[in-house]
Amino acid sequence: MPVPGTAGQGGNWSGAYAQLRADYAFDAHWAGAIEAVHYQVGEVIRNAGGHDSNYIGVELRFGW
């Protein structure tokens, strides 16, 4: 997706994405997961006003 303010300012690196996720099946019907994500933006995006971001998610699933 284009980022406003970065036209003609291209670089070799836009950012890095790291994710740590753990999944667990409690029994035949219930499963869950927890994840942590970090995205580190590159210099061009940072100069346009962007910033690093973090995300933590928890998920519980039921199936039959």
C-alpha positions as protocol buffer text, in pm:
chain_id: "A"
residue {
  index: 1
  type: MET
  ca { x: 0 y: 0 z: 0 }
}
residue {
  index: 2
  type: PRO
  ca { x: 144 y: 342 z: -87 }
}
residue {
  index: 3
  type: VAL
  ca { x: 249 y: 555 z: 208 }
}
residue {
  index: 4
  type: PRO
  ca { x: 187 y: 930 z: 165 }
}
residue {
  index: 5
  type: GLY
  ca { x: 509 y: 1134 z: 167 }
}
residue {
  index: 6
  type: THR
  ca { x: 735 y: 853 z: 42 }
}
residue {
  index: 7
  type: ALA
  ca { x: 709 y: 898 z: -338 }
}
residue {
  index: 8
  type: GLY
  ca { x: 1057 y: 919 z: -485 }
}
residue {
  index: 9
  type: GLN
  ca { x: 1211 y: 838 z: -146 }
}
residue {
  index: 10
  type: GLY
  ca { x: 1247 y: 466 z: -197 }
}
residue {
  index: 11
  type: GLY
  ca { x: 1490 y: 260 z: 0 }
}
residue {
  index: 12
  type: ASN
  ca { x: 1604 y: -100 z: 9 }
}
residue {
  index: 13
  type: TRP
  ca { x: 1427 y: -177 z: 334 }
}
residue {
  index: 14
  type: SER
  ca { x: 1069 y: -86 z: 430 }
}
residue {
  index: 15
  type: GLY
  ca { x: 1060 y: -272 z: 761 }
}
residue {
  index: 16
  type: ALA
  ca { x: 1087 y: -600 z: 947 }
}
residue {
  index: 17
  type: TYR
  ca { x: 811 y: -818 z: 1092 }
}
residue {
  index: 18
  type: ALA
  ca { x: 861 y: -1059 z: 1382 }
}
residue {
  index: 19
  type: GLN
  ca { x: 597 y: -1288 z: 1530 }
}
residue {
  index: 20
  type: LEU
  ca { x: 597 y: -1528 z: 1822 }
}
residue {
  index: 21
  type: ARG
  ca { x: 294 y: -1758 z: 1843 }
}
residue {
  index: 22
  type: ALA
  ca { x: 197 y: -2053 z: 2061 }
}
residue {
  index: 23
  type: ASP
  ca { x: -102 y: -2280 z: 1985 }
}
residue {
  index: 24
  type: TYR
  ca { x: -249 y: -2536 z: 2222 }
}
residue {
  index: 25
  type: ALA
  ca { x: -528 y: -2795 z: 2185 }
}
residue {
  index: 26
  type: PHE
  ca { x: -706 y: -2829 z: 2521 }
}
residue {
  index: 27
  type: ASP
  ca { x: -918 y: -3123 z: 2404 }
}
residue {
  index: 28
  type: ALA
  ca { x: -1097 y: -3246 z: 2089 }
}
residue {
  index: 29
  type: HIS
  ca { x: -1317 y: -2933 z: 2074 }
}
residue {
  index: 30
  type: TRP
  ca { x: -1125 y: -2644 z: 2231 }
}
residue {
  index: 31
  type: ALA
  ca { x: -802 y: -2486 z: 2111 }
}
residue {
  index: 32
  type: GLY
  ca { x: -632 y: -2159 z: 2186 }
}
residue {
  index: 33
  type: ALA
  ca { x: -343 y: -1940 z: 2083 }
}
residue {
  index: 34
  type: ILE
  ca { x: -148 y: -1640 z: 2200 }
}
residue {
  index: 35
  type: GLU
  ca { x: 74 y: -1428 z: 1978 }
}
residue {
  index: 36
  type: ALA
  ca { x: 297 y: -1124 z: 1998 }
}
residue {
  index: 37
  type: VAL
  ca { x: 393 y: -926 z: 1686 }
}
residue {
  index: 38
  type: HIS
  ca { x: 644 y: -644 z: 1635 }
}
residue {
  index: 39
  type: TYR
  ca { x: 688 y: -444 z: 1316 }
}
residue {
  index: 40
  type: GLN
  ca { x: 993 y: -218 z: 1291 }
}
residue {
  index: 41
  type: VAL
  ca { x: 958 y: 42 z: 1016 }
}
residue {
  index: 42
  type: GLY
  ca { x: 1242 y: 146 z: 787 }
}
residue {
  index: 43
  type: GLU
  ca { x: 1393 y: 493 z: 768 }
}
residue {
  index: 44
  type: VAL
  ca { x: 1178 y: 614 z: 475 }
}
residue {
  index: 45
  type: ILE
  ca { x: 852 y: 528 z: 654 }
}
residue {
  index: 46
  type: ARG
  ca { x: 981 y: 674 z: 982 }
}
residue {
  index: 47
  type: ASN
  ca { x: 1071 y: 1000 z: 804 }
}
residue {
  index: 48
  type: ALA
  ca { x: 714 y: 1014 z: 667 }
}
residue {
  index: 49
  type: GLY
  ca { x: 575 y: 999 z: 1022 }
}
residue {
  index: 50
  type: GLY
  ca { x: 541 y: 622 z: 1061 }
}
residue {
  index: 51
  type: HIS
  ca { x: 645 y: 435 z: 1371 }
}
residue {
  index: 52
  type: ASP
  ca { x: 711 y: 85 z: 1498 }
}
residue {
  index: 53
  type: SER
  ca { x: 408 y: -108 z: 1619 }
}
residue {
  index: 54
  type: ASN
  ca { x: 329 y: -399 z: 1850 }
}
residue {
  index: 55
  type: TYR
  ca { x: 34 y: -633 z: 1875 }
}
residue {
  index: 56
  type: ILE
  ca { x: -66 y: -897 z: 2127 }
}
residue {
  index: 57
  type: GLY
  ca { x: -352 y: -1135 z: 2052 }
}
residue {
  index: 58
  type: VAL
  ca { x: -531 y: -1409 z: 2241 }
}
residue {
  index: 59
  type: GLU
  ca { x: -758 y: -1655 z: 2063 }
}
residue {
  index: 60
  type: LEU
  ca { x: -995 y: -1927 z: 2183 }
}
residue {
  index: 61
  type: ARG
  ca { x: -1157 y: -2161 z: 1928 }
}
residue {
  index: 62
  type: PHE
  ca { x: -1437 y: -2418 z: 1954 }
}
residue {
  index: 63
  type: GLY
  ca { x: -1504 y: -2679 z: 1687 }
}
residue {
  index: 64
  type: TRP
  ca { x: -1738 y: -2976 z: 1656 }
}
